[in-house]
Amino acid sequence: MSESRPTASVLVTGSELLTGHVADANGPFVARSLGELGFAVSRVLLVGDRTEDLRSALEFVAADDLVVTSGGLGPTADDLTAEVVAEFAGAEMEVDTALQGRIHDRVAGWASRAGWAGPALDAATAKQARVPRGASVLEPVGTAPGLAVTRPGGPLVVVLPGPPRELQGMWPAALESAPVAELLTRVPRAEATLLRFAGLPESEIAETLRVLETELDVSGVEVTTCLRRSELKVDLHPLPGAEPAARELAARIVDRHRRALISDDGSTTDELLAAALGAKGWTVATGESCTGGLLAGRLVDRAGSSAYVAGGVVAYSNEAKTALLDVPAALIEAHGAVSPEVARALADGARARFGADVGVGITGVAGPGGGTEAKPVGYVCFCVTTADGQVIARDPQLPGGRADVRERSVDLAMHLLLRATGVTGPGAHR
């Protein structure tokens, strides 16, 4: 094991992932979980289905403490992950007859209904019950078992199925398996800190860190940053004993960038907003144009959102704005559909239509066409109004293509909603 944090790699197999037609969900899930457990994730690799590709990838990550693979555990001849991992670990393959019986029992019902039985079924279950000798077997969630295999003098390899539902369903059992549990006892555990900011350029955080590293001893703190659209995450992972330094570093970062802070405990905008609306007993209604319902969709993504989401209207055309949300046609004629005045009318109209405490209006030029010199692509107008008389309005120029503009618009609307609840947060000074 490395002297600091143990290292881990994730190998996601499947030629379909290399074509770009299927997005990988397993790599991010496993990497995020391993990071939270205290591992330093070295890499996430996408690997084709050819055995030589997987062999090469395993040798490439052989210096790590833990390797997690996904995929290649099915019943067909080209599902060879277990065999390649056994070869990597120097173990012989053998059929676990008890496991084969359990797999057979799981699939017998639907296999019979599909007309798939007899020798074909026996061959398929025998294939999936072939495991490396000495491996810890993880019970199937679908039909494929997982495995935990140690290479002598090398890494522990955890082999998981490819379907995300099965992998995620098996993940708790993988962490509780004896080899993984033993490895986890050697992972230095220290409390990590996650800071979230909105509208803060990554270059500003980089400069802040450069300055603070000259003022503080943070040699035992690993800092990573991740910018996604308008939100910036700063992760601080201290080694054991460096927790005070990490706390001081976090406090100094927050002091310098408090105006852009979402949370200093990892809480997301969505979590904070849901809690704030619930605490105040407020309901929210949306009047959306360029975002086409994305804001309402984001609000109702959370379980329990029926307690605070009253409803929403997508009023894309000028006629819809007038008919559905009572935006005066004269107002649109005077100021244009994309204007602060119309954004406020959308917010007021949504609030009135649904009897909500808070209304949000969004109208903008998402592109790629429709922009003018005065109102170019990316110009978006926002307004949040409340029953107690608050009016919060913004009309920024947002970067990116159509999808980026719409997604950034939803982010900013969430931040403005959070401010309206009285929670100090981003957007308050923008």
C-alpha positions in Angstrom: 0.0 0.0 0.0 1.2 3.5 -0.8 2.5 5.6 2.1 -0.3 8.1 1.8 -3.8 7.1 0.5 -4.1 3.7 -1.1 -4.7 3.9 -4.9 -7.5 2.4 -6.9 -8.3 2.1 -10.6 -11.6 1.3 -12.3 -11.7 -0.7 -15.6 -15.0 -0.5 -17.4 -15.3 -3.1 -20.2 -17.5 -3.1 -23.2 -16.8 -2.2 -26.8 -20.2 -0.4 -27.0 -18.8 2.2 -24.6 -15.9 3.0 -27.0 -18.3 3.9 -29.9 -19.8 6.8 -28.0 -23.3 5.3 -28.4 -23.6 4.2 -24.8 -22.6 6.4 -21.8 -20.6 4.8 -19.0 -22.4 5.0 -15.6 -20.3 2.5 -13.7 -17.0 4.4 -13.8 -18.3 7.6 -12.2 -20.3 5.6 -9.6 -17.4 3.4 -8.5 -14.8 6.2 -8.6 -17.0 8.5 -6.5 -17.6 5.8 -3.9 -14.0 4.9 -3.7 -13.0 8.5 -3.2 -15.5 8.8 -0.4 -14.0 5.7 1.2 -10.5 7.3 1.3 -8.9 5.8 -1.9 -7.0 7.9 -4.3 -8.5 7.0 -7.6 -5.7 6.9 -10.2 -7.7 6.3 -13.3 -11.0 5.2 -14.9 -10.3 3.3 -18.1 -12.7 2.2 -20.8 -11.6 -1.1 -22.2 -12.9 -3.1 -25.3 -14.2 -6.6 -25.1 -11.0 -8.2 -26.5 -9.1 -10.3 -24.0 -5.8 -8.7 -24.9 -7.1 -5.3 -24.2 -8.2 -6.3 -20.7 -4.9 -8.1 -20.1 -3.0 -5.0 -21.0 -5.2 -2.8 -18.8 -4.8 -5.0 -15.8 -1.0 -5.0 -16.1 -1.1 -1.2 -16.5 -2.9 -0.8 -13.2 -1.0 -3.6 -11.4 0.7 -1.2 -9.0 -2.5 -0.1 -7.5 -3.9 -1.4 -4.2 -7.4 -2.0 -5.6 -8.8 -2.6 -9.1 -12.5 -2.7 -9.8 -13.8 -4.1 -13.1 -17.2 -4.0 -14.6 -18.7 -6.0 -17.4 -17.8 -9.3 -19.2 -19.6 -11.7 -16.8 -22.4 -12.8 -19.0 -23.2 -16.3 -20.2 -21.8 -15.9 -23.8 -18.5 -17.0 -25.1 -17.1 -13.5 -25.4 -17.8 -12.7 -21.7 -14.3 -13.5 -20.5 -13.5 -11.0 -17.7 -13.4 -13.7 -15.0 -11.0 -15.8 -17.0 -8.7 -12.9 -17.7 -8.7 -11.8 -14.1 -7.9 -15.4 -13.0 -5.0 -15.5 -15.4 -3.8 -12.1 -14.0 -4.0 -13.5 -10.4 -2.4 -16.8 -11.3 -5.5 -18.8 -10.3 -7.2 -21.8 -12.0 -10.8 -21.6 -13.0 -13.3 -24.0 -11.5 -17.1 -24.5 -11.5 -18.7 -23.7 -8.2 -21.6 -26.2 -8.4 -23.5 -24.6 -5.5 -23.3 -21.3 -7.2 -24.5 -22.8 -10.4 -27.5 -24.2 -8.7 -28.4 -20.8 -7.2 -28.0 -19.2 -10.7 -30.1 -21.9 -12.2 -32.9 -21.3 -9.7 -32.8 -17.6 -10.4 -33.2 -17.9 -14.1 -35.2 -21.1 -14.5 -38.6 -19.5 -14.4 -38.1 -16.8 -17.1 -35.9 -19.1 -19.1 -38.7 -21.7 -19.3 -41.2 -19.1 -20.4 -38.8 -18.0 -23.1 -38.3 -21.5 -24.3 -34.7 -21.6 -23.2 -34.0 -24.7 -21.2 -32.2 -28.0 -21.2 -28.5 -28.1 -22.3 -28.5 -24.4 -23.4 -29.5 -23.3 -19.9 -27.1 -25.7 -18.2 -24.2 -24.4 -20.3 -25.0 -20.8 -19.6 -25.3 -21.3 -15.9 -22.1 -23.4 -15.8 -20.3 -20.6 -17.7 -21.3 -18.0 -15.1 -20.5 -20.3 -12.2 -16.9 -20.7 -13.3 -14.8 -18.7 -10.8 -11.1 -18.3 -10.0 -10.0 -20.8 -7.3 -9.9 -19.1 -4.0 -12.0 -16.1 -5.0 -14.6 -14.6 -2.8 -18.0 -14.9 -4.6 -20.5 -12.1 -4.4 -24.1 -13.3 -4.8 -25.7 -12.3 -8.1 -28.2 -9.4 -8.4 -29.1 -10.5 -11.9 -27.5 -13.8 -13.1 -23.8 -12.9 -12.9 -21.9 -13.3 -9.6 -19.3 -10.8 -8.6 -15.8 -11.8 -7.5 -13.0 -10.6 -5.3 -9.6 -12.0 -6.3 -6.1 -11.1 -5.0 -3.0 -11.2 -7.1 -0.1 -12.4 -5.0 2.1 -9.4 -4.4 -0.4 -7.2 -6.4 -3.8 -5.6 -6.2 -7.1 -6.9 -5.0 -9.4 -7.1 -8.0 -13.1 -6.8 -7.5 -15.0 -8.0 -10.6 -18.6 -6.7 -11.0 -21.3 -7.1 -13.6 -21.8 -4.5 -16.3 -25.5 -3.5 -16.0 -25.5 -0.5 -13.7 -28.5 -1.7 -11.8 -26.7 -5.0 -11.0 -23.4 -3.3 -10.2 -24.9 -0.8 -7.9 -27.0 -3.4 -6.2 -23.9 -5.6 -5.6 -21.7 -2.7 -4.4 -22.6 -2.9 -0.7 -21.9 -6.7 -0.6 -18.6 -6.1 -2.4 -17.5 -3.6 0.3 -18.5 -6.1 3.0 -16.7 -9.0 1.5 -13.7 -10.2 3.5 -10.9 -9.2 1.1 -12.3 -5.7 0.6 -13.2 -5.2 4.3 -9.6 -6.2 5.2 -8.2 -3.7 2.7 -10.5 -0.9 4.1 -9.0 -1.4 7.6 -5.7 -0.2 6.1 -7.2 2.9 4.5 -6.3 6.0 6.5 -9.6 7.6 7.4 -9.8 11.3 7.8 -12.8 13.6 7.5 -12.9 15.2 4.0 -14.4 18.6 3.3 -16.4 19.5 0.2 -16.9 23.1 -0.7 -19.4 24.1 -3.4 -19.4 27.5 -5.2 -21.4 29.0 -8.0 -20.1 31.4 -10.6 -16.5 31.2 -9.3 -13.9 30.7 -12.0 -11.5 27.9 -11.4 -8.6 30.2 -12.0 -9.6 32.3 -9.0 -9.6 29.2 -6.7 -6.2 28.2 -8.2 -4.8 31.6 -7.3 -6.3 31.4 -3.8 -4.7 28.0 -3.3 -1.4 29.2 -4.6 -1.4 32.1 -2.0 -2.6 30.0 0.9 -0.1 27.3 0.3 2.6 29.9 1.0 0.9 30.9 4.3 -0.2 27.5 5.6 1.4 24.1 6.0 -1.0 22.0 3.8 1.4 19.3 2.8 -0.9 16.7 4.2 -4.0 17.9 2.4 -4.8 16.8 -1.1 -7.0 19.4 -2.9 -8.9 18.7 -6.1 -11.3 21.0 -8.0 -14.0 20.2 -10.4 -15.9 22.8 -12.5 -19.2 21.7 -14.0 -21.1 24.5 -15.8 -21.5 27.2 -13.3 -20.7 25.2 -10.1 -17.3 24.6 -8.7 -16.5 21.8 -6.2 -13.4 22.0 -4.1 -12.5 18.7 -2.3 -10.0 18.7 0.6 -8.8 15.2 1.6 -6.4 15.3 4.7 -4.2 12.5 5.7 -4.6 11.4 9.3 -3.2 14.1 11.5 -3.7 16.8 8.9 -7.4 17.5 9.7 -6.7 20.8 11.5 -4.7 22.1 8.5 -7.6 21.0 6.2 -10.1 22.8 8.4 -8.0 26.0 8.4 -7.5 25.8 4.6 -11.3 25.4 4.1 -12.1 28.3 6.3 -9.6 30.6 4.5 -11.0 29.6 1.1 -14.5 30.3 2.3 -13.5 33.7 3.7 -12.1 34.7 0.4 -15.0 33.5 -1.7 -18.0 33.7 0.6 -20.1 35.6 -1.9 -20.0 32.6 -4.3 -20.4 29.9 -1.6 -23.2 27.4 -1.9 -22.2 25.2 1.0 -19.2 24.3 3.1 -20.5 20.9 4.1 -21.1 19.4 0.6 -24.8 20.1 0.6 -26.1 20.7 -2.9 -28.2 23.6 -4.1 -31.1 21.2 -4.5 -30.8 19.9 -1.0 -30.5 23.3 0.6 -33.5 24.7 -1.4 -35.7 21.7 -0.6 -34.9 22.2 3.1 -35.4 25.9 3.0 -38.8 25.7 1.2 -39.9 23.0 3.6 -38.8 25.0 6.7 -40.7 28.1 5.5 -43.7 26.2 4.3 -43.4 27.8 0.9 -44.6 26.5 -2.5 -43.0 27.5 -5.8 -44.3 27.8 -9.4 -42.4 28.2 -12.6 -43.0 30.1 -15.8 -40.5 29.0 -18.3 -39.7 29.9 -21.9 -36.2 29.0 -23.2 -35.7 26.3 -20.5 -38.8 24.5 -21.7 -39.7 22.9 -18.3 -36.1 22.0 -17.3 -36.4 24.0 -14.0 -39.7 22.3 -13.1 -38.1 19.0 -13.9 -35.2 19.7 -11.7 -37.4 20.8 -8.8 -39.5 17.6 -8.9 -36.5 15.3 -9.3 -36.3 15.1 -5.5 -38.6 12.7 -3.6 -41.0 14.7 -1.5 -41.1 17.7 -3.9 -44.9 17.6 -4.0 -44.7 19.4 -0.6 -43.2 22.6 -2.2 -43.7 22.5 -6.0 -47.1 23.9 -6.9 -46.8 23.6 -10.7 -45.2 25.0 -13.8 -46.0 26.3 -17.2 -43.9 26.2 -20.4 -44.9 29.3 -22.2 -42.7 29.2 -25.3 -44.6 31.4 -27.8 -45.7 34.9 -27.1 -49.3 33.8 -27.4 -48.8 31.2 -24.7 -47.2 33.7 -22.4 -50.3 35.9 -22.7 -52.9 33.1 -22.6 -51.4 30.9 -19.9 -49.6 33.4 -17.6 -51.3 36.7 -18.3 -48.2 38.4 -19.7 -49.7 41.5 -21.4 -49.2 41.5 -25.1 -48.4 45.2 -24.9 -45.5 44.4 -22.5 -44.0 41.9 -25.0 -44.5 44.4 -27.8 -42.8 47.2 -25.9 -39.8 45.3 -24.4 -39.5 42.0 -26.4 -40.2 38.5 -25.3 -36.7 38.3 -23.9 -36.6 41.1 -21.4 -36.4 41.6 -17.6 -40.0 43.0 -17.8 -41.3 39.8 -19.3 -39.3 37.6 -17.0 -41.0 39.3 -14.0 -44.4 39.0 -15.7 -43.8 35.2 -16.1 -42.8 34.9 -12.4 -45.9 36.9 -11.2 -48.1 35.0 -13.6 -46.9 31.6 -12.5 -47.2 32.5 -8.8 -50.8 33.8 -9.4 -51.9 30.9 -11.5 -50.9 28.3 -8.9 -51.4 30.3 -5.7 -47.7 29.8 -4.9 -45.5 31.7 -2.5 -42.7 32.0 -5.0 -42.7 32.4 -8.7 -39.8 32.0 -11.1 -39.7 33.4 -14.7 -37.1 32.6 -17.3 -36.9 33.9 -20.8 -33.8 34.0 -23.1 -32.1 33.4 -26.3 -30.8 29.8 -26.1 -29.6 29.7 -29.7 -28.1 28.8 -32.0 -30.2 31.3 -33.9 -32.4 34.2 -32.8 -29.7 36.4 -31.3 -29.4 40.1 -32.1 -26.7 42.7 -31.3 -28.7 43.9 -28.3 -29.8 40.4 -27.2 -27.2 37.9 -28.4 -27.4 34.1 -28.0 -26.9 33.3 -24.3 -28.7 36.4 -23.1 -31.2 35.2 -20.5 -33.5 37.1 -18.1 -34.6 35.7 -14.7 -36.9 36.9 -12.1 -38.0 35.5 -8.8 -40.9 37.1 -7.0 -42.5 36.2 -3.7 -45.8 36.8 -2.0 -44.0 39.0 0.6 -42.8 41.4 -2.0 -39.3 40.2 -2.9 -38.1 40.8 -6.4 -34.8 39.2 -7.5 -33.9 39.8 -11.1 -30.8 39.0 -13.2 -30.1 39.2 -17.0 -26.6 37.7 -17.6 -24.9 36.7 -20.7 -24.4 32.9 -20.4 -21.7 31.0 -22.4 -21.9 27.8 -24.4 -24.3 26.3 -27.0 -28.0 25.8 -26.7 -27.8 22.9 -24.2 -25.3 24.7 -22.0 -27.3 27.9 -22.0 -30.4 26.1 -20.9 -28.7 24.0 -18.2 -26.8 27.0 -16.9 -30.1 28.9 -16.8 -31.6 26.2 -14.5 -28.6 26.4 -12.2 -28.9 30.1 -11.8 -32.6 30.0 -11.3 -32.0 27.5 -8.5 -29.5 29.8 -6.9 -31.9 32.7 -7.1 -34.6 30.7 -5.6 -32.3 29.7 -2.7 -31.6 33.4 -2.1 -35.3 34.2 -2.0 -35.7 31.8 0.9 -33.3 33.8 2.9 -30.4 31.3 2.7 -27.2 33.2 2.0 -25.9 31.8 -1.2 -24.7 32.4 -4.7 -26.5 34.8 -7.0 -27.0 37.3 -4.3 -24.4 39.6 -5.7 -24.7 38.9 -9.3 
